[in-house]
């Protein structure tokens, strides 16, 4: 049995923070009062390291109060304390109008005697840029938006903040998490960059930039993070510029970099490239120019050209900043100059918004109609300039969309039926076109184009028909893919679905823009077998009425914003797949949750906020084959009854607070990395199944010896024991692992000589034993490892001369050692990035052009496949190669 050890803490003293508004270091009780007991009604948001609350703080020596935002650290989350220290250190000496200002900090004790840490900021009443770009509302509601001038002004504010951080502050600072939700807007719509929890202060020494704090490991945000961060955890100003470029593209397109329309082979950079080639209307967020209705009613070539020029300039700026090669990205000074020029041009076109921060709230359909009309009129002018004496009426947005669609169809085939689509008659009278009634007489609600002899691909322009309810293309010759934008549903799920579709058995609304809550009426769909609402923006509590869907076998609600799961969900006795990953679900799982779920095969509840113990009733899910509960706050002893789950082949527990429990012989793979497991690894580990292939115990606090009979696991292909406190010898029985391809045991306290039996591992590709206490000679039997790509023996006490087989060119991973004296082997291998850079760095950290070429090759494969080299799909025997 493993014995739990207390986690080693490396608490870093937080520098004293000077009051900025007359506030001294503040206490827990004061913040408790300011936030009304950290009331949920004051919750502004929640992240990995903490939750942010709105507060009304008493001003010292005055009767007035001031609104503040209080970030309360989740100290039970790994590395939250480092985030707190990093933010305090990074921002204490920074003063800039475009940075969020810290009012004070709190390092105190809560009512239960636990450590309490919080950071108090100025409150930003207009929320974040993300709130404005991706407003969640139903389709009937009016909502705010930014016009082009305001968007450029905000982007300029952020660029000025980055320029200060990188070039003009007390010390250069790398933010490392630039994204729309970290750009906050004050009452005057001035942008402020916030959340420095991942920031790194750089100091200049010997003409090279070095980090002044130890690495916390790359976290960042998917979609915004620079690609080089997936290869090494080195913070750089180039990384911030990449994230800023993605932010620019997000602002112009209105799409997050993680939007559901982006699939392998299409990211946000590739999505906007057509905008540089005359197709701006296909990529731009038309709300940006919706306030320019007068230009559509009275066409003028000059403003339209300027608008198009500004949009194209912004797209080029975003692409240049997010270039794959860090050295090719624009410096902050050039970015500021470029945006100042764009803003100056726009100021002449936006006389009102150039001097005011008033914002309009327009109906979404009106916004889209005005914007489309503007863009289409402007684009037609760029091709055929309009005579100022023409008095012809400007066509409506829907009519222009239909003409654009007709043009794309006629360029790919021939349809006589579309030839009558012209401006000589109203578009509502055209063949196949059905318009709405009296309320919206010119809006197209149906296109019935069955058997129209159409060929080619479906034009993206149809996505601009915001009133479209029916689309019939049957009996034609269309090819290619259906545009994903046609299925980008928004608004709330209609309550009528549950009332009128009694026989529905399959409902899949995955990867849309749906918001709000799930209507409880869905519980009336008692014949439903599959319900997939994943990858939307749904929020609130999962309705308890879903517990009535007793025929349901697949429930997928992942990647939304749910905050509570009802106990009625555990009544779904037909359930086979249960996916609620990547939400904000919290609380404890009911002790009897799995009593009736005997058919359950897969549980995916990772990346939430669940805490407490895993219920022992899990043992009742006898068909369970995959259990994925990573990145929560589960703790305690893992239930022993799980050993009865004979079908279980995948168990992902990393990123929790579990104490020790010995696994059984029913597993084929086990990943317990990054927890707080301590004590010794029991000898019974050697009795796991001979089919067991994957064992990852890295980044824990395990002590004692590696089991001497670990060689009994003859199916093992991947052994990852790094960053623990193993002692004793490396077992000679390892020589029986004939299938192993990767053996990582660096950063431990292993000693003695490296056993000669290592030479029997003829399938071995990577052998990294750095940072231990091995002594003696390097065994000559390593010459048998003809498939070896990387050998790491640095920071040990090895002696003698490097074996002659190091002359073999096939051993690319030890190329650096061939030119070094034996003493050079003692240089430290960068363990945090061991699986990412060229493995020749695993022996001596000697930079070479070969290493760059290796990394570039991985970058090419990552770009083509859309997968990082550390993606979880890569297991022993399967790499990005």
C-alpha positions, 0 to 999 in steps of 0.5 A: 500500500502506498503511503501519502506524503505531504506535498513539497511546497516552495512558497515564495514570499510575495513582495509588499504591495503599496496601497494605490487607493489608500488601502492597506493590505486587506483582510479576509473579513473585509473582502467577505463584507465587500462581496456579500459573503462571496455571493454567487450573484457577485460572481463575475467568472471562474478560471483554473486558479481562481474565481472573480467577484464584484465587490463594494469596498469601503474607502479608508478614511472616507464614507464612500465605497468603490467598486472592485473586482476580487480574484480569490485564489483556489489554493487547492489547485496545483500551481495556483500559489505560483500564479498568485506570486507571478501576478504580484511580482509582474505587476507591482512595478508596472504603471500604464493606462492600458493595464489593469491596476491592482488596488491591494492584495490579501494574504490572510486566513478564512473563517475555517483557518485555511490560507486565503489569498486574493488580489483586488483590482479596479472594477471594469464596468464594461466587462471583457472584449470577449463579452462584446465579441461573443454576446450570448443572447437569445435571437429576440433580444437586442444586444450591444456590439462594437463598430470598426472604429471602436474595435481598432481603438481597443486593439490599439490600447492592447498593442500599447500595453504590450509595447510597454510590457515588452520595451518600456517597463521597469523590466521586460515582462511576457504576459503569456496569456493574451486573449479577448477575455483578458482584455477588460473595458472601463466605463469609457471603453478604454481597454486594459490588459489583465490576468498576469497569473502566467506572466514572466519577468525577463532580465537581460544578462550577458546579452541574452534574455533569461527568465527570472522565475522558475517555470510553472509549465506552459498553460496558456490558452488553446487557440491563442498560444504560440506554436513554439510553446508546444515545443518548449516552455520558454516565455518570449515576447514573440509568443505574446505577439502571436497571441495578439495576432490571433486576437486581431483576427478574432476581433475582425471575424467575430470568431474565437480561434476555437470556434466549432467551424475550425477543424483539422486543416482549417484554423482562424489564420487559414479562414481569413486568408481569402479576405486578402483576395477580394473576399472580405465579406466572406470572413469579416464580422458584419457587425463591425460596419453595421453603423454605416447605413448612410453609405449604403443609402447614398453610395460613395466610392471613397468611404467604401474603399477606405473601409475595405482598405482598413479591413484588409489592413487589419487582416494583414496585421493579424496574419503578420503578428501570428506568423508561424516563425517567431522572428517574422512577427511584427514588433510592438512598435510597428504594430502601434504605428500601423494601428494609429494609421488605420485609426486616423483613416477611420476617424474621418469616417466615424465622426461620432464614434471618434469622439464618443463612446456611445454604443448602439443596441440593434436587432441582429437581423438589422445588423446583418442586413445593413452590413451585408448591403454595405459590403456587397455594394462596396465590393461591387463598386470596387469592380464597377465604380458607380456613377454619382448621377445614377438614381437607381435604388440600392438593392436589399441585402437579401437580393444582393445575397441571391445575386451573389449566389447566382453568380457563383452557380452560373460560373460553375454550370448553367441554369436557365431557371436562375437567368430570370434572377435580375434587377428588372423584377423584385427578388421575391418574385424570382423562381424558387424564392419565398419571402416573409409576410407583411412584417418583413416583406423583403426577407427571404424565408425559403429557397426551393431550388429542387431540380434547378440543374445547379452544379458546383459547391454551395456558396457561403453567401447563403449564410447571410440570409438570416431569415432563411427557414427552408433550403431545398437543393434536391435533384441537382448536381452539387458537390463538395462540403456543406458549409459548416456556417449553415449549421451555426445555430444561435439563440436558445433551444426552443421549448417546443421541441419537447412538446411536439417531437414525442417520437424523436430518438436522435437529437444532435446540436453539437458545435453551434452557438446555442446559449441559455439553458436547456429547456426542461421540456426536453425531458418529455422526449422519452424515446430519445436515445442520443442527445448531443449538445456539446461544443455550444455556449449553454449554461446554468444547471442541467435540468433534472427533467433529463432524468426522465429519458430512460431510453437514453444511451449516449449523453454528450454535454461537453464544452459548455458552461454548465454549473450543476448536475442533478442527482436525477441523471444517475437514474438513466439506467440505459446510459452507455456514454456519459460526457460532461467534460470541459464545463464548470460542474462542481460539487461532490458526486452522489454516493449512490450515483452508479448504483443503477448504471450497469450498462455504462461503458465510458465516463468523461467528466474531466476538466471540471470542478468536482471534489470529494471522493470517487463514490464506491458505487462506481464498482457497479458499472461493470461494463466500464471500459474508460474512466476519464476524470482528469483535472478536477479536485477529487481527493482521498483514497481511490475506491478499492472496488474499482478493481472489479471492473474487468473491462476497464482499459483506460484510467485518466486520473491526472491533475487531482488530489488523490492519495495512494491506492494500489492498482490491480491487474485489470488495467492495460494503461495507467496515467497517474502523473501530476498528483500527490502520490507518495510513499513507495511503489509496491512490488505487486505492481510487477503483477499487473497484466502481461498485456499492460503497456503504459505506465506514467507515474511522473511528477509525484512524490514516490520514494523507495525502489523501483520494483525489482521484478518490474520486468514481468510486465513484458507488454510494457511499451512506455515507462515514465517515472520522472520527477519523483524520489526513487532510490536504489538500483535500476532493476536488471529485470528491465532487460526482459521488457523486449517491447519497450520503446520509451524509458524515462527515469530522469530527476530521481535519486537512483544510484549504482551502475546501469545494468548490462541487461539494458542492452537487451531492449532492442526496440528502445527509441528513447532512454533518459536517465539524467539527473540521478546518481548513477556511477561506473562505466557506461555499459558497452551493451548499449551498442545493441540498441540499434533503434535508439534515437536519444540517450540521456545520461547527464548529471550523474557520476559516470566515469571512464570514456564514452564507448566506441559505439558513440561514433555510430551516426545512427545514434542521433540523440548522442551526437553531441557527446561524440565531441565532448570530454566525459565530464561534459556528460554532467550537463543537465537535461531540460526535463520539462521539455524532454518529449519535445525538442530534438533528443540530442539536447538530452545529453549535453544541452549543446545547441546545434543546427540539427536540433533546429531542423528536428524541431522544424520537422515536428512543426511541419507535421503539426501544421499538416495534422493539426495535432501537437506532438504531445497530443494524448492520442500518441501512446507507445508505438504511435508518435507524430512521426 
